[in-house]
């Protein structure tokens, strides 16, 4: 397998509203969970206070953190991990069209 990096490193964030933290102490370790299929409803639940804390991609929370609509906790539990990669079984058998797509998607620092 050949991996081609197509995105930057990703980091998750655990966030909640200031109102949530006014009523509940910030956790020291992860506990309990709601399950969502997508990050957007999870973010919406956190912003409205319906879901307590949300564990979601950091880039979705950045604007809300900057505007103080959300606060971050448990940063030590949210390490960065390698971003998205495109995997190809073999370059010898790849089509020219796939090669063009791979080059277009390739992430460059």
N, CA, C and O atoms as a GROMACS GRO file, in nm:
protein
  436
    1UNK      N    1   0.084  -0.119   0.000
    1UNK     CA    2   0.000   0.000   0.000
    1UNK      C    3   0.088   0.125   0.000
    1UNK      O    4   0.192   0.129   0.066
    2UNK      N    5   0.045   0.222  -0.074
    2UNK     CA    6   0.113   0.351  -0.078
    2UNK      C    7   0.016   0.455  -0.022
    2UNK      O    8  -0.097   0.466  -0.067
    3UNK      N    9   0.062   0.531   0.078
    3UNK     CA   10  -0.021   0.635   0.140
    3UNK      C   11   0.023   0.772   0.090
    3UNK      O   12   0.142   0.803   0.091
    4UNK      N   13  -0.072   0.852   0.046
    4UNK     CA   14  -0.045   0.988   0.003
    4UNK      C   15  -0.123   1.080   0.097
    4UNK      O   16  -0.245   1.072   0.107
    5UNK      N   17  -0.051   1.167   0.164
    5UNK     CA   18  -0.114   1.258   0.259
    5UNK      C   19  -0.196   1.362   0.183
    5UNK      O   20  -0.145   1.427   0.092
    6UNK      N   21  -0.325   1.377   0.220
    6UNK     CA   22  -0.411   1.474   0.153
    6UNK      C   23  -0.468   1.579   0.249
    6UNK      O   24  -0.558   1.654   0.212
    7UNK      N   25  -0.417   1.584   0.371
    7UNK     CA   26  -0.464   1.684   0.466
    7UNK      C   27  -0.368   1.701   0.581
    7UNK      O   28  -0.280   1.617   0.601
    8UNK      N   29  -0.383   1.810   0.656
    8UNK     CA   30  -0.294   1.837   0.769
    8UNK      C   31  -0.326   1.745   0.887
    8UNK      O   32  -0.427   1.675   0.885
    9UNK      N   33  -0.240   1.746   0.988
    9UNK     CA   34  -0.270   1.674   1.111
    9UNK      C   35  -0.403   1.725   1.168
    9UNK      O   36  -0.437   1.842   1.152
   10UNK      N   37  -0.476   1.638   1.233
   10UNK     CA   38  -0.605   1.671   1.292
   10UNK      C   39  -0.597   1.657   1.443
   10UNK      O   40  -0.523   1.574   1.495
   11UNK      N   41  -0.673   1.738   1.510
   11UNK     CA   42  -0.680   1.729   1.655
   11UNK      C   43  -0.826   1.741   1.695
   11UNK      O   44  -0.902   1.816   1.635
   12UNK      N   45  -0.863   1.667   1.795
   12UNK     CA   46  -0.998   1.673   1.846
   12UNK      C   47  -1.002   1.773   1.963
   12UNK      O   48  -0.898   1.810   2.017
   13UNK      N   49  -1.122   1.815   2.000
   13UNK     CA   50  -1.139   1.907   2.112
   13UNK      C   51  -1.261   1.863   2.192
   13UNK      O   52  -1.361   1.820   2.136
   14UNK      N   53  -1.251   1.875   2.324
   14UNK     CA   54  -1.366   1.855   2.412
   14UNK      C   55  -1.410   1.994   2.455
   14UNK      O   56  -1.332   2.068   2.514
   15UNK      N   57  -1.536   2.029   2.424
   15UNK     CA   58  -1.583   2.165   2.448
   15UNK      C   59  -1.721   2.164   2.513
   15UNK      O   60  -1.798   2.068   2.500
   16UNK      N   61  -1.751   2.271   2.583
   16UNK     CA   62  -1.883   2.293   2.642
   16UNK      C   63  -1.906   2.442   2.656
   16UNK      O   64  -1.812   2.521   2.643
   17UNK      N   65  -2.029   2.481   2.682
   17UNK     CA   66  -2.061   2.623   2.695
   17UNK      C   67  -2.018   2.676   2.832
   17UNK      O   68  -2.007   2.599   2.928
   18UNK      N   69  -1.994   2.807   2.840
   18UNK     CA   70  -1.965   2.867   2.972
   18UNK      C   71  -2.077   2.839   3.073
   18UNK      O   72  -2.050   2.818   3.191
   19UNK      N   73  -2.202   2.839   3.027
   19UNK     CA   74  -2.315   2.810   3.116
   19UNK      C   75  -2.306   2.668   3.171
   19UNK      O   76  -2.337   2.644   3.288
   20UNK      N   77  -2.265   2.574   3.087
   20UNK     CA   78  -2.249   2.435   3.134
   20UNK      C   79  -2.145   2.429   3.246
   20UNK      O   80  -2.166   2.363   3.348
   21UNK      N   81  -2.033   2.499   3.227
   21UNK     CA   82  -1.928   2.496   3.328
   21UNK      C   83  -1.963   2.576   3.453
   21UNK      O   84  -1.905   2.555   3.559
   22UNK      N   85  -2.059   2.668   3.441
   22UNK     CA   86  -2.106   2.740   3.559
   22UNK      C   87  -2.189   2.646   3.648
   22UNK      O   88  -2.195   2.665   3.769
   23UNK      N   89  -2.253   2.547   3.586
   23UNK     CA   90  -2.337   2.452   3.660
   23UNK      C   91  -2.266   2.322   3.695
   23UNK      O   92  -2.303   2.255   3.792
   24UNK      N   93  -2.162   2.285   3.618
   24UNK     CA   94  -2.091   2.159   3.637
   24UNK      C   95  -1.941   2.184   3.637
   24UNK      O   96  -1.892   2.263   3.556
   25UNK      N   97  -1.867   2.118   3.725
   25UNK     CA   98  -1.721   2.136   3.722
   25UNK      C   99  -1.661   2.072   3.597
   25UNK      O  100  -1.716   1.976   3.542
   26UNK      N  101  -1.550   2.126   3.553
   26UNK     CA  102  -1.481   2.069   3.438
   26UNK      C  103  -1.429   1.930   3.474
   26UNK      O  104  -1.372   1.913   3.581
   27UNK      N  105  -1.448   1.831   3.387
   27UNK     CA  106  -1.400   1.697   3.416
   27UNK      C  107  -1.248   1.688   3.409
   27UNK      O  108  -1.182   1.765   3.340
   28UNK      N  109  -1.194   1.592   3.482
   28UNK     CA  110  -1.049   1.567   3.478
   28UNK      C  111  -1.016   1.448   3.389
   28UNK      O  112  -0.903   1.433   3.343
   29UNK      N  113  -1.115   1.363   3.365
   29UNK     CA  114  -1.100   1.248   3.275
   29UNK      C  115  -1.230   1.234   3.195
   29UNK      O  116  -1.335   1.278   3.240
   30UNK      N  117  -1.224   1.173   3.077
   30UNK     CA  118  -1.346   1.151   2.998
   30UNK      C  119  -1.441   1.057   3.073
   30UNK      O  120  -1.398   0.965   3.143
   31UNK      N  121  -1.572   1.082   3.057
   31UNK     CA  122  -1.672   0.994   3.119
   31UNK      C  123  -1.805   1.009   3.046
   31UNK      O  124  -1.840   1.119   3.002
   32UNK      N  125  -1.878   0.902   3.032
   32UNK     CA  126  -2.012   0.905   2.974
   32UNK      C  127  -2.011   0.952   2.830
   32UNK      O  128  -1.914   1.014   2.787
   33UNK      N  129  -2.119   0.925   2.754
   33UNK     CA  130  -2.119   0.972   2.616
   33UNK      C  131  -2.258   0.967   2.553
   33UNK      O  132  -2.341   0.883   2.586
   34UNK      N  133  -2.279   1.059   2.462
   34UNK     CA  134  -2.390   1.056   2.368
   34UNK      C  135  -2.329   1.008   2.237
   34UNK      O  136  -2.209   1.022   2.215
   35UNK      N  137  -2.410   0.952   2.152
   35UNK     CA  138  -2.359   0.903   2.024
   35UNK      C  139  -2.428   0.979   1.911
   35UNK      O  140  -2.551   0.985   1.905
   36UNK      N  141  -2.348   1.035   1.822
   36UNK     CA  142  -2.398   1.107   1.705
   36UNK      C  143  -2.332   1.048   1.582
   36UNK      O  144  -2.221   0.994   1.590
   37UNK      N  145  -2.399   1.058   1.468
   37UNK     CA  146  -2.343   1.010   1.342
   37UNK      C  147  -2.252   1.114   1.276
   37UNK      O  148  -2.165   1.078   1.197
   38UNK      N  149  -2.272   1.242   1.309
   38UNK     CA  150  -2.195   1.348   1.245
   38UNK      C  151  -2.154   1.451   1.350
   38UNK      O  152  -2.213   1.459   1.457
   39UNK      N  153  -2.053   1.528   1.317
   39UNK     CA  154  -2.000   1.629   1.410
   39UNK      C  155  -2.090   1.751   1.424
   39UNK      O  156  -2.097   1.810   1.532
   40UNK      N  157  -2.160   1.789   1.317
   40UNK     CA  158  -2.241   1.910   1.321
   40UNK      C  159  -2.353   1.902   1.426
   40UNK      O  160  -2.368   1.997   1.502
   41UNK      N  161  -2.431   1.794   1.433
   41UNK     CA  162  -2.532   1.786   1.540
   41UNK      C  163  -2.468   1.784   1.680
   41UNK      O  164  -2.526   1.836   1.775
   42UNK      N  165  -2.351   1.725   1.691
   42UNK     CA  166  -2.280   1.723   1.819
   42UNK      C  167  -2.243   1.865   1.860
   42UNK      O  168  -2.260   1.902   1.976
   43UNK      N  169  -2.192   1.944   1.766
   43UNK     CA  170  -2.158   2.083   1.793
   43UNK      C  171  -2.283   2.162   1.832
   43UNK      O  172  -2.280   2.239   1.928
   44UNK      N  173  -2.391   2.143   1.759
   44UNK     CA  174  -2.518   2.212   1.789
   44UNK      C  175  -2.567   2.176   1.928
   44UNK      O  176  -2.614   2.264   2.001
   45UNK      N  177  -2.558   2.050   1.966
   45UNK     CA  178  -2.601   2.008   2.101
   45UNK      C  179  -2.517   2.074   2.209
   45UNK      O  180  -2.570   2.115   2.312
   46UNK      N  181  -2.388   2.086   2.185
   46UNK     CA  182  -2.301   2.151   2.284
   46UNK      C  183  -2.332   2.300   2.293
   46UNK      O  184  -2.338   2.355   2.403
   47UNK      N  185  -2.353   2.366   2.179
   47UNK     CA  186  -2.380   2.510   2.179
   47UNK      C  187  -2.512   2.544   2.247
   47UNK      O  188  -2.524   2.650   2.309
   48UNK      N  189  -2.611   2.456   2.236
   48UNK     CA  190  -2.741   2.482   2.299
   48UNK      C  191  -2.746   2.434   2.443
   48UNK      O  192  -2.842   2.462   2.515
   49UNK      N  193  -2.643   2.363   2.486
   49UNK     CA  194  -2.641   2.310   2.622
   49UNK      C  195  -2.714   2.178   2.636
   49UNK      O  196  -2.718   2.121   2.745
   50UNK      N  197  -2.772   2.129   2.527
   50UNK     CA  198  -2.849   2.004   2.533
   50UNK      C  199  -2.762   1.881   2.550
   50UNK      O  200  -2.806   1.782   2.608
   51UNK      N  201  -2.638   1.888   2.498
   51UNK     CA  202  -2.555   1.769   2.499
   51UNK      C  203  -2.441   1.773   2.598
   51UNK      O  204  -2.359   1.682   2.600
   52UNK      N  205  -2.433   1.875   2.681
   52UNK     CA  206  -2.321   1.882   2.775
   52UNK      C  207  -2.193   1.914   2.703
   52UNK      O  208  -2.177   2.024   2.650
   53UNK      N  209  -2.100   1.821   2.700
   53UNK     CA  210  -1.972   1.840   2.634
   53UNK      C  211  -1.972   1.768   2.500
   53UNK      O  212  -2.043   1.669   2.482
   54UNK      N  213  -1.892   1.818   2.408
   54UNK     CA  214  -1.880   1.756   2.277
   54UNK      C  215  -1.734   1.726   2.248
   54UNK      O  216  -1.645   1.805   2.281
   55UNK      N  217  -1.710   1.611   2.187
   55UNK     CA  218  -1.576   1.570   2.142
   55UNK      C  219  -1.582   1.574   1.990
   55UNK      O  220  -1.642   1.487   1.927
   56UNK      N  221  -1.519   1.676   1.932
   56UNK     CA  222  -1.532   1.696   1.789
   56UNK      C  223  -1.403   1.751   1.729
   56UNK      O  224  -1.314   1.793   1.802
   57UNK      N  225  -1.393   1.751   1.595
   57UNK     CA  226  -1.272   1.804   1.533
   57UNK      C  227  -1.248   1.949   1.574
   57UNK      O  228  -1.339   2.032   1.571
   58UNK      N  229  -1.126   1.977   1.614
   58UNK     CA  230  -1.090   2.109   1.666
   58UNK      C  231  -1.128   2.222   1.570
   58UNK      O  232  -1.173   2.328   1.615
   59UNK      N  233  -1.111   2.202   1.440
   59UNK     CA  234  -1.140   2.310   1.345
   59UNK      C  235  -1.286   2.351   1.346
   59UNK      O  236  -1.317   2.465   1.311
   60UNK      N  237  -1.378   2.262   1.384
   60UNK     CA  238  -1.519   2.299   1.395
   60UNK      C  239  -1.545   2.388   1.516
   60UNK      O  240  -1.641   2.466   1.517
   61UNK      N  241  -1.461   2.377   1.617
   61UNK     CA  242  -1.483   2.452   1.741
   61UNK      C  243  -1.407   2.584   1.747
   61UNK      O  244  -1.440   2.668   1.831
   62UNK      N  245  -1.308   2.605   1.662
   62UNK     CA  246  -1.219   2.721   1.675
   62UNK      C  247  -1.291   2.855   1.678
   62UNK      O  248  -1.263   2.938   1.764
   63UNK      N  249  -1.384   2.879   1.586
   63UNK     CA  250  -1.455   3.008   1.584
   63UNK      C  251  -1.538   3.026   1.711
   63UNK      O  252  -1.545   3.137   1.765
   64UNK      N  253  -1.598   2.920   1.760
   64UNK     CA  254  -1.680   2.927   1.881
   64UNK      C  255  -1.593   2.947   2.005
   64UNK      O  256  -1.633   3.016   2.099
   65UNK      N  257  -1.475   2.888   2.005
   65UNK     CA  258  -1.381   2.910   2.115
   65UNK      C  259  -1.332   3.055   2.116
   65UNK      O  260  -1.324   3.117   2.222
   66UNK      N  261  -1.300   3.109   1.998
   66UNK     CA  262  -1.253   3.247   1.988
   66UNK      C  263  -1.360   3.347   2.031
   66UNK      O  264  -1.328   3.451   2.088
   67UNK      N  265  -1.485   3.314   2.005
   67UNK     CA  266  -1.597   3.402   2.043
   67UNK      C  267  -1.647   3.374   2.184
   67UNK      O  268  -1.744   3.435   2.228
   68UNK      N  269  -1.582   3.283   2.256
   68UNK     CA  270  -1.616   3.245   2.394
   68UNK      C  271  -1.756   3.185   2.406
   68UNK      O  272  -1.815   3.187   2.514
   69UNK      N  273  -1.809   3.130   2.295
   69UNK     CA  274  -1.935   3.056   2.303
   69UNK      C  275  -1.911   2.916   2.359
   69UNK      O  276  -2.001   2.853   2.414
   70UNK      N  277  -1.786   2.868   2.343
   70UNK     CA  278  -1.746   2.738   2.396
   70UNK      C  279  -1.615   2.754   2.472
   70UNK      O  280  -1.537   2.845   2.447
   71UNK      N  281  -1.595   2.662   2.567
   71UNK     CA  282  -1.469   2.654   2.641
   71UNK      C  283  -1.414   2.514   2.622
   71UNK      O  284  -1.490   2.417   2.609
   72UNK      N  285  -1.283   2.504   2.622
   72UNK     CA  286  -1.216   2.376   2.598
   72UNK      C  287  -1.171   2.315   2.730
   72UNK      O  288  -1.126   2.385   2.821
   73UNK      N  289  -1.184   2.182   2.740
   73UNK     CA  290  -1.136   2.106   2.856
   73UNK      C  291  -1.068   1.980   2.806
   73UNK      O  292  -1.079   1.945   2.688
   74UNK      N  293  -1.000   1.911   2.895
   74UNK     CA  294  -0.938   1.781   2.866
   74UNK      C  295  -0.841   1.786   2.748
   74UNK      O  296  -0.833   1.691   2.670
   75UNK      N  297  -0.766   1.896   2.734
   75UNK     CA  298  -0.673   1.908   2.621
   75UNK      C  299  -0.571   1.795   2.617
   75UNK      O  300  -0.531   1.751   2.510
   76UNK      N  301  -0.530   1.747   2.733
   76UNK     CA  302  -0.434   1.637   2.738
   76UNK      C  303  -0.489   1.506   2.685
   76UNK      O  304  -0.412   1.415   2.656
   77UNK      N  305  -0.619   1.496   2.671
   77UNK     CA  306  -0.683   1.375   2.617
   77UNK      C  307  -0.710   1.388   2.467
   77UNK      O  308  -0.774   1.301   2.408
   78UNK      N  309  -0.661   1.494   2.405
   78UNK     CA  310  -0.689   1.520   2.264
   78UNK      C  311  -0.560   1.538   2.183
   78UNK      O  312  -0.535   1.647   2.132
   79UNK      N  313  -0.479   1.435   2.171
   79UNK     CA  314  -0.354   1.450   2.095
   79UNK      C  315  -0.384   1.465   1.945
   79UNK      O  316  -0.489   1.423   1.896
   80UNK      N  317  -0.291   1.524   1.874
   80UNK     CA  318  -0.303   1.535   1.727
   80UNK      C  319  -0.278   1.398   1.666
   80UNK      O  320  -0.205   1.316   1.722
   81UNK      N  321  -0.339   1.372   1.553
   81UNK     CA  322  -0.313   1.248   1.481
   81UNK      C  323  -0.299   1.280   1.333
   81UNK      O  324  -0.345   1.384   1.285
   82UNK      N  325  -0.236   1.190   1.263
   82UNK     CA  326  -0.210   1.211   1.120
   82UNK      C  327  -0.340   1.238   1.047
   82UNK      O  328  -0.440   1.169   1.068
   83UNK      N  329  -0.338   1.339   0.962
   83UNK     CA  330  -0.456   1.376   0.886
   83UNK      C  331  -0.496   1.272   0.783
   83UNK      O  332  -0.448   1.158   0.786
   84UNK      N  333  -0.583   1.311   0.694
   84UNK     CA  334  -0.635   1.218   0.595
   84UNK      C  335  -0.528   1.179   0.494
   84UNK      O  336  -0.443   1.258   0.454
   85UNK      N  337  -0.536   1.053   0.455
   85UNK     CA  338  -0.446   0.997   0.354
   85UNK      C  339  -0.528   0.921   0.251
   85UNK      O  340  -0.635   0.867   0.281
   86UNK      N  341  -0.479   0.920   0.130
   86UNK     CA  342  -0.537   0.840   0.024
   86UNK      C  343  -0.447   0.718   0.008
   86UNK      O  344  -0.326   0.731  -0.005
   87UNK      N  345  -0.506   0.600   0.010
   87UNK     CA  346  -0.428   0.477  -0.001
   87UNK      C  347  -0.448   0.414  -0.137
   87UNK      O  348  -0.560   0.404  -0.187
   88UNK      N  349  -0.336   0.372  -0.196
   88UNK     CA  350  -0.337   0.309  -0.328
   88UNK      C  351  -0.262   0.176  -0.315
   88UNK      O  352  -0.157   0.169  -0.250
   89UNK      N  353  -0.315   0.073  -0.376
   89UNK     CA  354  -0.254  -0.059  -0.365
   89UNK      C  355  -0.116  -0.064  -0.431
   89UNK      O  356  -0.026  -0.129  -0.378
   90UNK      N  357  -0.099   0.001  -0.544
   90UNK     CA  358   0.030  -0.004  -0.613
   90UNK      C  359   0.035   0.104  -0.719
   90UNK      O  360  -0.061   0.124  -0.794
   91UNK      N  361   0.146   0.175  -0.726
   91UNK     CA  362   0.161   0.277  -0.829
   91UNK      C  363   0.182   0.214  -0.968
   91UNK      O  364   0.152   0.277  -1.070
   92UNK      N  365   0.231   0.093  -0.972
   92UNK     CA  366   0.256   0.028  -1.101
   92UNK      C  367   0.127   0.000  -1.176
   92UNK      O  368   0.126  -0.002  -1.299
   93UNK      N  369   0.018  -0.022  -1.103
   93UNK     CA  370  -0.107  -0.056  -1.167
   93UNK      C  371  -0.207   0.060  -1.170
   93UNK      O  372  -0.321   0.041  -1.212
   94UNK      N  373  -0.166   0.178  -1.124
   94UNK     CA  374  -0.256   0.292  -1.121
   94UNK      C  375  -0.280   0.349  -1.259
   94UNK      O  376  -0.191   0.349  -1.345
   95UNK      N  377  -0.400   0.398  -1.280
   95UNK     CA  378  -0.431   0.463  -1.407
   95UNK      C  379  -0.376   0.606  -1.406
   95UNK      O  380  -0.348   0.663  -1.301
   96UNK      N  381  -0.363   0.661  -1.523
   96UNK     CA  382  -0.316   0.800  -1.536
   96UNK      C  383  -0.416   0.895  -1.467
   96UNK      O  384  -0.375   0.992  -1.403
   97UNK      N  385  -0.545   0.867  -1.481
   97UNK     CA  386  -0.648   0.951  -1.419
   97UNK      C  387  -0.633   0.952  -1.266
   97UNK      O  388  -0.646   1.058  -1.204
   98UNK      N  389  -0.607   0.836  -1.207
   98UNK     CA  390  -0.587   0.830  -1.063
   98UNK      C  391  -0.464   0.909  -1.022
   98UNK      O  392  -0.464   0.976  -0.919
   99UNK      N  393  -0.359   0.903  -1.102
   99UNK     CA  394  -0.237   0.979  -1.074
   99UNK      C  395  -0.263   1.129  -1.072
   99UNK      O  396  -0.208   1.200  -0.988
  100UNK      N  397  -0.346   1.177  -1.163
  100UNK     CA  398  -0.381   1.320  -1.168
  100UNK      C  399  -0.460   1.358  -1.043
  100UNK      O  400  -0.436   1.464  -0.985
  101UNK      N  401  -0.553   1.274  -1.001
  101UNK     CA  402  -0.632   1.300  -0.881
  101UNK      C  403  -0.543   1.301  -0.757
  101UNK      O  404  -0.556   1.388  -0.672
  102UNK      N  405  -0.454   1.206  -0.747
  102UNK     CA  406  -0.363   1.198  -0.633
  102UNK      C  407  -0.278   1.324  -0.624
  102UNK      O  408  -0.261   1.380  -0.515
  103UNK      N  409  -0.225   1.368  -0.735
  103UNK     CA  410  -0.142   1.491  -0.734
  103UNK      C  411  -0.222   1.614  -0.699
  103UNK      O  412  -0.171   1.704  -0.633
  104UNK      N  413  -0.348   1.619  -0.742
  104UNK     CA  414  -0.434   1.733  -0.710
  104UNK      C  415  -0.469   1.738  -0.561
  104UNK      O  416  -0.483   1.846  -0.504
  105UNK      N  417  -0.483   1.620  -0.500
  105UNK     CA  418  -0.521   1.613  -0.359
  105UNK      C  419  -0.403   1.617  -0.263
  105UNK      O  420  -0.421   1.643  -0.144
  106UNK      N  421  -0.284   1.591  -0.313
  106UNK     CA  422  -0.163   1.580  -0.227
  106UNK      C  423  -0.150   1.704  -0.139
  106UNK      O  424  -0.154   1.817  -0.189
  107UNK      N  425  -0.133   1.683  -0.008
  107UNK     CA  426  -0.115   1.792   0.087
  107UNK      C  427   0.030   1.835   0.090
  107UNK      O  428   0.121   1.752   0.101
  108UNK      N  429   0.051   1.963   0.079
  108UNK     CA  430   0.186   2.019   0.085
  108UNK      C  431   0.191   2.119   0.199
  108UNK      O  432   0.110   2.211   0.206
  109UNK      N  433   0.287   2.101   0.288
  109UNK     CA  434   0.302   2.192   0.402
  109UNK      C  435   0.334   2.331   0.360
  109UNK      O  436   0.350   2.419   0.445
   0.00000   0.00000   0.00000
